[in-house]
């Protein structure tokens, strides 16, 4: 087993906060302040969404072809850790740092607006560039934004996208192709995703209510989160990852949860952990009937009803391609002695009505904490359309 890599820096923007301090405060108190009702996303109806608040400044003129909300959110997250990134570039060199990021929507909101203008006016708006909505544009933008010359590519596997980046980046470092990597992901609100999930009858009119008998669908959200992954010692470490692809159905999960369970077991093996070593599980927890039932079965099979669990999507909405990185950032904050000195766990926000058809889990309550002695490890799940399953484990040295 090779030495664990550290996640020595982390920046994020989410519906519950921008930056580590604000997000941590709202995460541990269970805030739903980021939910907004908008009438411009789904034709003919209102949509409740998790929306990043605050400024997302325009990109520098030289990067205008990538100027979209998705990349602006990522730029805000990057600026939070700029000193760490500058240190890494100075130490390793611009050609020895990879950029591996995940997204699903990229800057498609700008593409939607540009197409609407073309239909109306018969021309594309002068500010529109296809690079704004290209899937690979996120990593190409970050590479240019930071002046890097190493490998840069984007992973797009729907809701597991920005969880899979950790495995890819680690392979590049272990192979000696790079010395460090910028990993994470971003997804911004657009019309396509809420309309598409509405067509699947998967969107709730209320904040997501995961694992409740009354759950009735997801809430769409947006976020960006980014990490510096390197060999340099750090408090928070990337311990392990498990990936499976069960390909049960294009949009429905395997009802038995075999792929999800195997991903978690693979992550435990990779991290050198037993189930009892995990202090907390961040559930994928979309609040759809099929996903929660499947995940409950898989998590219970490994952790029983003892390990504390919660779904943070009841605070942020489902941030789709950014969910893996966003929820890894929540693990990072939970493990951090600086941002979580009281060792609080993210609470499960729901109506408390248990579904007897879901295997019993220990869903966290307000103010619940994890033990402070010894090594601490936590797991986060990300499951995507097509059966792309990822579980990652972070720990504190």
Secondary structure, DSSP 8 states (H G I E B T S, - for coil): ----EEEEEEEEEETTEESHHHHHHHHHHT--TTEEEEEEEETTEEEEEE---S------GGGGGG-SHHHHHHHHHHHHTHHHHHHHHHHH-GGGEEEEEE-SSTTHHHHHHHHHHHHHHSS--TT--GGGT-TTHHHHHHHHHHT--S-EEEE--GGGHHHHHHHHHHHHHHTTS-SEEEEEEEE---HHHHHHHHHTT-B-SSS--TTBTT---B-EE-EEEEEEEESS--SEEEEEEEEEE----SSS--TT-HHHHHHHHHHHHHHT--GGGEEEEE------HHHHHHHHHHHHHHHTTTSEEE-THHHH-B-GGGHHHHHHHHHHHHH-TTT-TT-B-----S---B-TTS---EE--TT-B---SS-EEEEEEEEEGGGEEEEEEEEE-
